[in-house]
Amino acid sequence: MQQTELIEIVVNGEARRVPDGLNLADLLEVLGVVPGRVAVELDRAIVRRPEWSVTRITPGAKLEIVQFVGGG
């Protein structure tokens, strides 16, 4: 069984350890975030949804994940 290396990142101000080699779409899945109604900022830049699958998460990355909530 292969051991996966973990990297440290910051998500919404909280330090997290996640598997190395993830792209942004993979990271959302690992974090249990439903991607339908979220916006993601990586290192102070908004990442558009079409770029999620090609945007690699690197050690020390700082992410803000904002979930939109409907209501009235």
N, C-alpha and C positions, 0 to 999 in steps of 0.2 A: 504494500500500500504506500503510495507516494504522499509525502508530507507537503502540504501547501504552506508557503511562506506567507506570513502576515505583514502588512504594512500599517502604519499609523496615519490616520487622516483626521480631520475635524469636520463634524457634521452638525450644523446649527449650534456651533459653539461647544460641542461635546467631543472629546477625543474618543476615537473608535479604532479598533483593529479589525481589518478586513483582509480577505485573501488578495495576494498580489495578482496582477494581470487582468483585473476587471475593467470593463468599460462602464460608462455611466448607466446604461440600461441594466447591465448585470448588477451593479451596485444597488440600484433601486430595488431590484428583486431580493437581494441579500438582506436589505434593510426592511423588507416587507412593505415598501411604499407602492401603492397602486399608482401607476404612471398617468392615468387618464386626466387627472386634474391637478397637476403639479407644475411648478416652474423651478428650474435648477440654475443656481449661480455657482460657478466653479472658479475659484481664485479671482473673485470680483468681476466676472464676466458671465452674462447670461448665455446658457448653452441651448440652442434651438433643438427641439425634439428630433428632427432628422439627423442631427449630429450625435445623438446619444450613443448609438451603437459603435461609433468610431472614435469616441472621446475616451482616452485611457485615463484611469485614475492612478496617480503617482504618489509615492510617499510624501507626506506633508501637505497634501491637497486640502484646501479649505472649501467646503460646500455649504451653501444655504439651500435648503429644500423647503419650498412654500407650497402648502396644500390649499387649494381654493375650496371654500365651503359655500354651497348655495343656501339660500334661505330667503325669507321675506317677512 
